[in-house]
């Protein structure tokens, strides 16, 4: 399928494009679908598997059933996590049912990825080895973990992710829709910033290059989102053709946010440590500044009381202002730790300067 804009033309909190190509295979067994629902903007990418018409049929059923199920759900009637799990399980049963009715489709299956994004937050779900990335600036903020044999080895520390990508067994997945009635679905709720990009892709995309290269390609902001989507698909397709052809189907959808989510990002361990350390240093600094006022032997008792009172008030005000500043710093420390650490050092330096008398 050619490049398509998969977001409302106007009034949307996102901009999004998708593209799917056949690669070097006889048939494109990938599918994607999107819709603006009452629960938020929805996009799903699925990668089918199975002989004959099975793979394409499975991925098509998966995308249609997922979108239909979430479109039928009503806000506040049920937890969104449960809505998503039920939608993917509904797709799973639909694939199994179709296979049982047609011998030519028996054994077909599909991976599934899903992004459901509202003003409050973004929900990501997946089954199999198709992926969802969240990229902020030039950094990976989140990525789903493949349900595959090689990634189980990665989890155990036996091989690296790059070794897993290059393994001849990288296409053996441990979870998929259409295999058994009970399917486990991984669902995660995420906060997001304005300008974040969510990438949903089949393994024909992320398996074609090292992850660092994919993130670099997806982080270019000088290109329009549509041109960027098409450029990544072309880049991956060329890798396959230059390697002799026969490469996998490739599908990706890129969603860029236009607003910041109402859900706030949890403070990282680094941010918590910095805040605690800096608060302690501020208290120590305040204590020694007050002590220094008392140690001035040339000042009378009454003058000392007045001076300490004024000095304490000034120090307290600076302390309060600095704490407020630190709070802002720690909320962003994950996105640019080095820059924020410089700001923190400047705050400490300001606090330790003597008061102007």
C-alpha positions in Angstrom: 0.0 0.0 0.0 1.2 3.5 -0.7 1.9 6.2 1.8 -1.3 7.2 3.6 -2.2 9.9 6.0 -4.0 8.1 8.9 -5.2 11.0 11.0 -8.1 13.4 10.7 -7.4 16.3 8.4 -7.9 18.9 11.1 -8.7 19.3 14.8 -6.7 16.3 15.9 -4.2 16.0 18.7 -1.9 14.0 16.4 -0.5 13.8 13.0 0.1 10.3 11.5 1.1 8.5 8.4 1.5 4.8 7.5 3.0 2.7 4.7 3.0 -1.0 3.9 5.1 -2.7 1.2 5.3 -6.2 -0.1 9.2 -6.4 0.2 10.5 -9.4 -1.7 7.6 -11.7 -0.9 4.9 -13.0 -3.2 2.2 -11.5 -1.0 2.0 -8.7 1.6 0.7 -10.4 4.8 0.9 -7.2 6.9 -2.2 -5.1 7.6 -2.9 -1.8 9.4 -6.0 0.1 10.3 -6.9 3.3 12.2 -9.9 5.2 13.5 -10.8 8.1 15.7 -12.9 6.5 18.5 -14.7 7.8 21.6 -11.8 6.4 23.7 -9.2 8.3 21.5 -7.1 7.9 18.4 -6.6 4.2 17.5 -4.0 2.6 15.1 -3.1 -1.0 14.9 -0.4 -2.8 12.8 -0.5 -6.6 12.5 1.8 -9.1 10.7 0.2 -12.3 9.5 1.6 -15.8 9.2 0.5 -19.0 7.5 0.6 -20.7 4.2 -1.5 -19.7 1.2 -4.0 -17.0 1.9 -3.7 -17.6 5.7 -1.3 -14.8 6.7 -3.1 -12.0 5.0 -6.5 -13.2 6.1 -5.3 -13.4 9.7 -3.8 -9.9 9.9 -6.9 -8.4 8.1 -9.2 -10.1 10.6 -7.0 -8.9 13.5 -7.0 -5.2 12.5 -10.7 -5.2 11.7 -11.8 -6.9 14.9 -9.5 -4.8 17.1 -10.8 -1.5 15.6 -14.5 -2.7 15.7 -14.2 -3.8 19.4 -12.6 -0.5 20.6 -15.0 1.5 18.5 -18.0 -0.1 20.3 -16.6 0.7 23.7 -17.9 3.6 25.7 -15.9 6.0 27.8 -16.0 5.4 31.6 -17.9 2.1 31.3 -14.8 0.0 31.7 -11.1 0.4 32.3 -9.3 1.1 29.0 -6.8 -1.7 29.7 -9.6 -4.2 29.9 -11.2 -2.8 26.7 -7.9 -3.3 24.9 -7.3 -6.8 26.2 -10.9 -7.8 25.2 -10.4 -6.3 21.8 -7.3 -8.3 21.0 -8.8 -11.5 22.5 -11.8 -11.0 20.3 -9.5 -10.8 17.3 -7.7 -13.9 18.5 -11.0 -15.9 18.6 -12.1 -14.6 15.3 -9.0 -15.9 13.6 -9.4 -19.3 15.3 -13.0 -19.4 14.2 -12.2 -18.5 10.6 -9.5 -21.2 10.5 -11.9 -23.9 11.8 -14.4 -23.1 9.1 -11.9 -23.2 6.2 -9.3 -25.9 6.0 -7.1 -23.7 3.7 -6.8 -21.2 6.6 -6.0 -23.6 9.4 -2.8 -22.7 11.3 -2.9 -19.1 10.3 -2.0 -16.5 12.9 -0.9 -12.9 13.4 1.0 -10.5 15.6 -0.7 -7.4 16.9 0.3 -3.9 18.0 -2.0 -1.2 19.1 -1.8 2.5 20.1 -4.8 4.2 21.7 -4.0 7.8 22.3 -6.2 10.4 24.1 -5.5 13.8 25.7 -5.0 12.0 29.0 -2.4 9.4 28.0 -1.3 6.8 25.4 -2.0 3.0 25.8 0.3 0.6 24.0 -0.5 -3.1 23.6 1.2 -6.0 21.7 1.3 -9.7 21.0 4.2 -11.2 19.1 7.3 -9.5 17.6 5.8 -6.5 15.9 6.9 -3.4 17.9 5.8 0.0 19.3 8.4 2.6 20.0 8.1 6.0 21.7 10.7 8.5 20.7 11.3 11.9 22.2 13.8 14.1 20.4 16.5 11.7 19.4 16.0 9.2 22.3 14.0 6.0 22.7 11.7 6.5 25.7 9.8 3.2 25.4 9.7 0.1 23.4 7.7 -3.1 23.6 9.7 -6.3 24.2 9.3 -9.0 21.5 7.5 -12.2 22.3 10.0 -14.3 20.6 12.4 -17.1 21.3 15.5 -15.0 20.7 14.3 -12.2 23.0 13.7 -14.7 25.8 17.4 -15.4 25.4 18.1 -11.7 25.6 16.1 -11.5 28.8 18.2 -14.2 30.3 21.4 -12.4 29.2 22.5 -15.2 26.9 22.7 -13.0 23.8 22.5 -9.3 23.0 19.6 -7.7 21.1 21.7 -7.2 18.1 22.6 -10.9 18.1 18.9 -11.7 18.4 18.2 -9.5 15.4 20.8 -11.3 13.3 19.8 -14.8 14.5 18.4 -17.3 12.0 15.7 -18.0 14.6 14.6 -14.4 15.0 11.3 -15.2 13.3 10.2 -17.8 15.8 7.7 -16.1 18.1 6.3 -17.3 21.4 2.9 -15.5 21.3 0.5 -14.8 18.4 -3.2 -14.4 17.7 -4.9 -17.5 16.2 -2.8 -20.2 17.9 -4.8 -20.9 21.1 -8.0 -19.6 22.7 -6.2 -17.9 25.6 -3.7 -15.2 24.7 -1.8 -13.0 27.0 -1.7 -9.3 26.0 0.9 -6.8 27.3 -0.6 -3.4 27.9 1.2 -0.2 29.1 -0.1 3.3 29.8 2.3 6.0 28.9 2.6 9.8 29.3 3.8 11.8 26.3 5.2 15.2 25.5 4.3 17.5 22.6 6.3 16.3 19.6 6.8 12.7 20.8 6.6 10.0 18.0 5.1 6.6 18.4 6.2 4.1 15.8 4.3 0.9 15.2 6.1 -1.5 12.9 6.3 -5.1 11.7 9.6 -7.0 12.0 10.2 -6.3 8.3 11.1 -2.8 9.5 12.9 -3.2 12.9 14.6 -6.4 11.8 16.3 -4.8 8.8 18.8 -2.6 10.7 20.3 -2.1 14.2 17.8 -0.3 16.5 20.1 2.7 16.9 19.9 3.3 13.1 16.1 3.0 13.1 15.8 5.5 15.9 18.2 7.9 14.1 16.0 7.7 11.0 12.8 8.2 12.8 14.2 11.2 14.8 14.7 13.5 11.8 12.6 16.6 12.3 13.5 18.6 9.2 11.4 16.3 7.0 7.6 16.3 7.0 6.1 13.3 8.8 4.7 11.9 5.5 8.0 12.2 3.7 9.8 10.7 6.7 7.5 7.6 6.8 8.0 7.0 3.1 11.7 7.5 3.3 12.1 4.9 6.1 10.0 2.4 4.0 12.2 3.1 1.0 15.4 2.7 3.0 14.4 -0.7 4.4 13.1 -1.9 1.0 16.5 -0.9 -0.6 18.4 -2.8 2.1 16.4 -5.9 1.1 16.8 -5.5 -2.6 20.5 -4.8 -2.3 20.9 -8.0 -0.2 19.4 -10.1 -3.0 15.7 -9.6 -2.5 13.3 -12.1 -0.8 13.0 -9.7 2.2 10.0 -9.6 4.5 6.9 -7.4 4.1 7.4 -4.1 5.8 4.9 -1.9 7.5 5.1 1.1 9.7 2.9 3.8 11.1 4.3 7.0 12.7 2.2 9.1 15.0 3.4 12.5 16.2 1.7 14.2 19.1 0.6 17.9 19.0 0.0 18.3 22.7 1.3 17.1 26.1 -0.6 14.4 27.9 -2.5 15.1 31.1 -0.8 12.1 32.6 2.6 13.2 34.0 5.8 11.2 33.6 6.9 9.4 36.7 10.1 10.8 38.3 13.1 8.7 37.4 15.4 7.3 40.1 18.1 9.8 38.9 15.7 12.7 39.3 14.6 11.5 42.8 18.3 11.2 43.8 19.2 14.6 42.5 16.2 16.3 44.2 17.0 14.6 47.6 20.7 15.5 47.3 20.1 19.1 46.3 17.4 19.6 49.0 19.9 18.4 51.6 22.6 20.8 50.4 20.1 23.7 50.5 19.2 22.9 54.1 22.9 22.7 55.1 23.7 25.9 53.3 20.8 27.7 55.1 22.0 26.4 58.5 25.6 27.6 58.0 24.5 31.0 56.7 22.4 31.5 59.9 25.3 30.3 62.0 27.6 32.7 60.3 25.3 35.6 61.2 25.5 34.7 64.9 29.3 34.4 64.9 29.8 38.0 63.9 31.2 39.4 67.1 30.9 43.1 66.1 27.1 42.9 66.0 25.0 43.6 69.1 22.5 41.1 70.4 19.5 43.2 69.2 21.2 43.8 65.9 21.9 40.1 65.6 18.3 39.2 66.1 17.2 41.7 63.4 20.0 40.5 61.1 19.2 36.8 61.6 15.5 37.5 61.1 16.1 39.3 57.8 18.8 36.9 56.7 16.7 33.9 57.6 13.7 35.3 55.7 15.9 36.0 52.7 17.5 32.6 52.8 14.1 30.9 53.2 12.7 32.8 50.2 15.7 31.8 48.1 15.3 28.2 49.4 11.7 28.1 48.4 12.3 29.6 45.0 15.1 27.1 44.4 13.0 24.1 45.4 10.3 25.3 42.9 13.0 25.5 40.3 14.4 22.1 41.1 10.9 20.6 40.8 10.8 21.8 37.2 14.2 20.5 36.5 13.6 17.0 37.8 10.5 16.7 35.7 12.6 17.1 32.6 15.8 15.4 33.8 15.1 12.2 31.9 15.0 14.0 28.5 18.3 15.9 28.9 20.2 14.9 32.1 23.4 16.7 31.3 21.8 20.1 30.6 19.7 19.9 33.8 22.7 18.9 35.9 24.4 22.1 34.8 21.3 24.1 35.9 21.4 22.4 39.3 25.0 23.3 39.8 24.1 26.9 39.0 21.3 26.9 41.6 23.7 25.7 44.2 26.3 28.3 43.3 23.7 31.1 43.6 22.6 29.9 47.0 26.0 29.9 48.4 26.7 33.5 47.4 26.7 35.9 50.4 23.7 38.2 50.9 24.1 41.8 49.8 24.0 43.9 53.0 
